[in-house]
Structure formats: C-alpha cells, structure tokens
Amino acid sequence: MSVLGGLYSGISALSAQSRNFGIISDNIANVNTIGYKEVEGRFSNFVTSKSVSRNFSPGGVTLRPFYDPQKQGLLQTSDSKTDISITGNGFFVVNKAAGSGDNSDSFLFTRAGDFTADKDGNLVNSGGYYLQGWLLNSDGSVVNATSQDQLTSLQTVNVAGFSSVGQPTQNVAITANLPGTQDNAAAAPHQSTNLSIFDSLGARQSLTFQWNKTAVANEWTMTAGITDNTGTFNAIAGATATVQFDGNGGLAGPAAANAFTAVGAAFTLNADGTLDITIPQADLDVSGAELPNDLPLSLNFGTPGQANGLSQYSSGYELKLANQDGSAPSGLDQVIIDENGLVTGVFANGQTRAIYQIPTATFPASARLDRDNGNAFTITSNSGDVVLNRPGVGAHGSLRPETLESSTADTAEEFADLIVAQRAYSAATRIVTTGDEMLDEAIRMKR
C-alpha cells in the first residue's frame, strides 16, 4: 500500500537524517583536532521494487559516510622541532605499541604529526601512536635496506639511545710565532705548544709540541709528544722534524721539503706541507680499563713559503690559533626533523647525526582505508597494499617541519549543514504525521 510505503519512506528519512546529524556533530566536535578528516554524509535512494509506468513503489533513502583521508588541511606553525605535517599524498606510519614492529597488523597510518618524546624517548602523537622510521647507520644508510619496502623494516623512532657521541680528533692546525731572538743556548725546551685532542674513546689527550732553536739561522727542531696528567712530557718515538724559515719570517718554500727537513720516521710529509702521524696506543695517556685505538692525525703548520701558520719574527712566542676537530662525548641537546624526513640528533658539543629516516606511506585507494581511533587509518582489502618511500619521492608528499595539519572540518560549513539536516528531519516528521492522518481517515470510513 502506498500510504504505508510513504510512512516507511518517512521513517527511513528520519533515520538517515539522524545519522547525518551525528556525522555533523562529530565534525564540529573535532574542528580543532590535529589531522582530523571531516566525514560527509552522502545520501542515495533506496528502491524496494522496480516501478512501472502505471505503478510506483516508494522505497526510502540510505546514508553512507564518506571521508577522504588525504584531504589537505591548512598548515599551522608550531614551536616544536618534532611537529611535522605532510603536504600532498601520504601518511605517517605509526604503531599501537612501541615494541611491536614485527607485527604488521599493529601498524596504522595518520596525518596527525604532533609527536613528542615520552619518558622512554619514543616519539608519540596525541592519539597515543608511536612514529615509525628506518634506523640509520652512522654513515646515513638504512640499516634494513634490503627489506625497507616492508612495514616490518620499520621501528619506533627512539632518541633515548643516542644520549652521547664522541668524535676522535683527525685534524690539527696551529698558527704560532716562534721568537727570532731566541737564545739557542737556553735550557730546553725553548718553547712549547699544547692543545687538547680526543682519542677514539672520547678521552681528552694533551698533545704537546716542543720547539728548540738550533745554532743555524732560521732553524728550529720540533718534537711531538703527549703530556700526561702529572705534567710529564712523553715524546713519541720518531715524531721529530727540523723546521726551516725564510728571511721573511714564514716557512721556507716553495716545496714542503724546504720547510721540513730531517723528518722523523713517525711523520709522513705531504706535498702540501701537512704532516701525518699515527699516535700509538701505548703513547696515549690512559687510566683504568680504557684502551683506545691508535690515533691518526693530520698536522697543519701552514703553507710552505708563507707565514700563515708557523712564523719566526723578532717578537716573542705567541700562539695565535690551535684548532682540532675532535670532541668528547656529549649529551643530546635536541632532535630535529627536516623536510626530507631525517630525524637528526643535535648534541651539546655542536655535532649532529641523522639517526632515523621517516618514510611516508601511500595507497592505490586511500579512500578505502578504515577509520580508527586517534585520527588513524588501517589497511583494508579494498585500499590496496602500502607503498613506502622517502618524502617527496614520486607520488609521495613532502614534509613540512615545525607545522601541524589542521582539521579539515569547517565550522561555518558544518553549521550550514546542521541547519539543512534539521529542516530535512522536520520535513520527514511531517511525512509520518501526514501518513498517520491518512490511515486514520481510511479507518474512519468503516465507522
């Protein structure tokens, strides 16, 4: 009967508009939720039976939620170095637990990039999901490079394990003036240059150069050694050389052999005037159970034929510059995520090291992903398999450091939809009340 069919159509409209009201309410509630993707209620008619030219069978209406997980939200700036957002295609890979990287079912995908370090050093977002990345070797290569296209190659980004790092000294540069008026008969050493260097364990070593004027004009001898913690100078076997100066006060030149003669066996004289030496482990000042490696160094005393390093002028001894590139172990100062997805540790000594690579994930049909709590999505059979790659490569979107992606829900638009839903619901109630009145009239005909 058409009247009953009309009643059922009105009831289906009430049900659909009620569900639409819930969708709109949820959008409004999440208007300030980072990475939230608005849900849209899409209506379609429901046909109970095919209509013919002389007969129509009322059906009703159904509503299905639709969402686009990759719909771009506005970016807002942030003061946190670990806040990141994606522009374009892609998701961050996250995990429900910090230590379940071997279980592919525990991986989820999100656009909410508000990550902070928890008490264990894991980067976790406001939804409680742990950021996943590829662990990097010290040279910047991916540890699991052979399987990095698999989710199981990822692990939770943890910065607690990188609390310190040391760098052994490799290069030493000295700029100093040796006094041209030095009395060669004075007690040796005539002059000494000391600077701190660092061994392979990050321990501080005191490298000392002793300078002695010979009886020959413009000629000095150099002896290199390590001064221990008692102040005792311990010469390195074969670490001696004779240094020649020209009449202008600079190193003799133009060849390196003009500036350095009688070079000891511990040194290797290079064409550019630098001296290479490897300080044996036994000559290093060690204490306790420390046992560092041999320490290779490149010594730069200036350019032969110029006065840009060692010089000999009539003024007194002056150490102008003593540089070395090593450092002691240092605490982690901060973590930075750049536009390439590199998680870089910045240490208190100024050193930096890339420790993780954050990938982005794409899908053939991202709209078919299932929604989960915390603005996350899960893989379905209709979404297709995940594709992992570095940000900005191919179809993968780029990262924007120190920004967050806002909710795609617009308050004004949602309120407008709310008014329409309210009116549609009110109209549906009129269908029900009118149908009721028509049925009542039909019943009265029997009275």
Disulfide bonds with the S-S distance in Angstrom:
none
